[in-house]
Amino acid sequence: MQGFDPCQHDSKCLPLTKGYRCECLPGYVGQHCEQDYNDCLENKCQHGAECVDAVNGYTCVCKEGFSGLFCENPPPMILLQTSPCDQSECQNGAQCLVMAGEPVCRCLSGFTGNKCHKIVTVHLLGKDAYLELSSAKIRNSAHISLQVATDKDNGILLYKEDHDPLALELYQGHIRIIYDIANYPLTTVYSVESVNDGLFHTVELLIQNHSLSLVVDKGSPKRLGKLPRQPSVDHSTQLYIGGIPSAVVASGLRSGPDRSPQAFNGCIHNVRINGELQDLWAAPHRVEGILPGCHSCSVCAQGACRQRGETGVSCECPPSRSGSLCDQKTAPSPCQSSRCIHGLCVPKASSYSCQCAEGYTGQYCDRREEPQACRGHQCRHGECRVTGSGEPSCHCQPGYTGLACATDVTCQGEAVRELLKRQQPMNTCTSTSKIHRVECPRACDGGLCCAPSKSRRRKVFFKCTDGSSFSEEIEITLECGCAMCPL
């Protein structure tokens, strides 16, 4: 029935062939999502603490003297009046310890600073949560990095609001940059890596020299280069983390057919702007639905924390830690973190050295020994090698050619304008309009392949011979370039 929605607590009503089904928000159960699930049934509160149920979570109310997320920390020892911790300035539930005669604050998860007064990890919940960061220290060349953990498919990670807006978002489990938001079609670039596995992933955005670069987990950068103008970042820029205010949604991201912005649900950690760690709790504007720390995953002492549904979490430990919570130290070999590239790692006490293979040199055996004949011979995008006749010759990197490897290898694409077809059982579907795209059929020199170098996603509408219709988002090639051939 039109307008009839039996689903409660903002749940989504999904029509079925016979009836309907309610898709509940986290924390609610029941046919109509009418019940608040009692999370205290499987609580981890310790030392006789009282469990207080909340929506999609719970809080442990500790007995006097106990502290910690699960009241796992026993009361501290009563210190003498002469203890350096008598005048402790530790904040946010931090514990004061005396080390080498000096008071030291041991912070709870999510806090940092000598007084534990800064918050570097937040958990965003709900559909309207966001943080606003000050942009006073951002310059035209900006390096923004953050770590994110979620099992959701979509959500805004960062939005730059000014006359030249830009968005960094989680889209279908991948990271994408949207630039030139005021125009359509969008200018976008996507990460190859998917990040919605519940683990922390590092996302970096670099604004520099008329280009935008996206790097996920220190992988290969994805670039939007040759932009018509340098993306601006100045004193009027507003930066939003994890979501955007409703007024910004109305004026910016909702003006195109494939833009459906929503708040990020998950954990955000270590936001850095030009290398400077940001205090997320010092944001000038903050809304409900944001908690300090990464809840449930904060039990891991070190390593990566992974959500395991109803069974809780598991901790994936780094080489120097062991135990179910990564709280036990192990004695790692210094060669576990070896940076030797073309050589053998030789442990020396708590350090190591690299024994280079023949033909390589450098502290990490990362440089080829330059032959005598190559000295003074310049190879711009390659390396100098000696031929059989003893002459120096440049061995070019893929995509470059010429005596000094200074010339780009290019290939010309062919413009095509045609209707797209989709074959279905007993049915043929054709796009409602002709689609402009570029094909890359030609070959390149040097064993390279002519392949798409620039593309964008576009929603295409199809009409079928049986009278039905549907839409599909496809990748449209815009430019071709020479690249390594696929395996």
Residue, then its C-alpha position, 0 to 999 in steps of 0.5 A: m500500500q502506497g505510504f504504508d511503512p511498518c518498519q520501525h527505527d529508520s529501518k528500510c522496507l524492501p518489497l517482496t513478491k509476497g509481502y515485504r521485509c524490514e532491513c534493520l539498522p545495527g542494534y535492532v531485531g524483530q520482524h519490524c525492527e521493533q526490538d532493541y537487541n540486548d547487547c549485554l547478553e554477550n558482554k565482556c565486562q569484568h570485575g563485577a561491573e554493571c552492563v548497561d545496554a545501548v543501541n548496537g552496543y553497551t557500556c560497562v559501569c565499573k566498580e569503584g577503583f576499576s577502569g578501562l573499556f571493560c573495567e579490566n584495569p584493577p585499582p592502582m596502588i595507593l601511592l605515597q604522598t611523595s609520588p610524582c603522580d600525586q599531581s598527575e595531569c593525566q586526562n580521559g581516564a588515563q593511568c599515571l605511571v612512575m617511570a625513571g622517577e617521572p610521571v607518565c600517562r598511559c592513555l586509553s585506546g584512541f587518546t594520545g599526547n603527554k596528558c592523553h588530552k588528544i583524540v586520534t581515533v574515533h568511531l562514527l555511528g549513525k547517518d548524520a555523524y561528521l567532524e569538521l577540521s580546521s584548514a588554516k595550515i593547509r597549503n596548495s600542495a597538500h598531503i592528507s592521510l588517514q586510516v579507516a576500518t569498516d565492513k560497509d560498502n559506501g560512505i564519505l571519508l573526506y569532503k573539501e567544501d569551497h568554490d572548488p569542491l572535492a570528495l574522497e569516499l568509500y564507494q562499493g567497497h573501494i576508495r574513489i576521488i570525485y573532483d569537479i563536483a559542480n559539473y557532470p559527468l564526474t571526474t573520478v579515479y578509483s582504487v584497485e584495492s577493496v577496503n571494506d574487510g573490517l581491517f584498518h587501511t591507510v588512504e592518502l590524498l596528494i594535491q600537487n602540480h595540477s594533479l590529484s593522487l590516491v594511494v591505498d596501503k602504500g600501493s601504486p598511486k592512481r592519478l587524476g593528472k593534467l587538470p585544467r586548474q590546480p585544486s585550491v586549498d586556502h583559508s576559506t576551505q572547510l574539511y569534513i571527515g566521515g560525513i557532511p552537514s545536510a546543507v552541504v549535501a543539498s548544495g553539492l553532492r546531490s546534483g548528479p544521478d549517481r551521487s548518493p552521499q551517506a555518512f561513513n560508519g566505522c573507525i577513523h584513525n591517525v588523520r594527518i595533514n601535511g604530516e601533522l597529526q590532527d586532534l579529532w576532538a578539537a574540531p570546531h563542530r561535532v555532532e552526535g554519533i561520534l565516540p572516542g576510540c574504536h569500540s570493540c576493536s580497542v581490545c587489541a593491544q597491537g596489530a590489526c583488529r577484525q570484526r567477527g560478527e556475533t563472535g566478537v573480534s580477533c586480533e592479527c598480531p605483528p611479528s613482535r607480538s603474540g597472544s589472543l589480544c597481541d599483548q605478549k611480546t616476542a623477540p623478533s629477528p631484526c631481519q624480519s623488518s629487513r630492507c635489503i633488496h638485492g642482498l642477504c640480511v645479516p643480523k647483528a645484535s638488535s640490528y642488521s646489515c645487508q650483504c649485497a649480491e654481485g653488481y649491487t651496492g648501497q646500504y640496502c643493496d638497492r643501487r646497481e654498481e655503475p659500470q665505468a663506461c656508463r659514467g656521465h651517460q644520462c638515461r632520463h627514464g631508464e638505466c645505463r647498461v654496457t653493450g657487448s661491444g663495450e658501449p654505454s646504452c640506455h635501457c628504458q623503463p616501460g612507456y619510454t623510448g629514445l637514446a636517453c629514454a626521454t620520449d613518451v611512447t604513445c598510441q592513438g585511440e579510435a573514436v566510436r559512437e554506437l549503441l550498446k547491446r546486452q543479450q539476455p535469454m530470449n531477449t535483446c536489450t539496446s542502449t537508449s542513445k549512442i555512446h561516445r567512447v574510444e577503442c585502443p586497437r593499435a600496438c605499441d613499440g617495445g612489447l607494450c600494449c595500447a590500453p585505456s589510460k583515462s576513463r570514467r564511469r557512466k550510467v547507461f539506460f537500456k530498453c529490451t525487446d520485451g518492453s522492459s528497461f534497466s540501467e547499468e553503470i559501465e566504464i567508458t574509455l576516454e584516452c589510450g596510452c602505452a602500458m605493460c601488457p596484461l599477463 
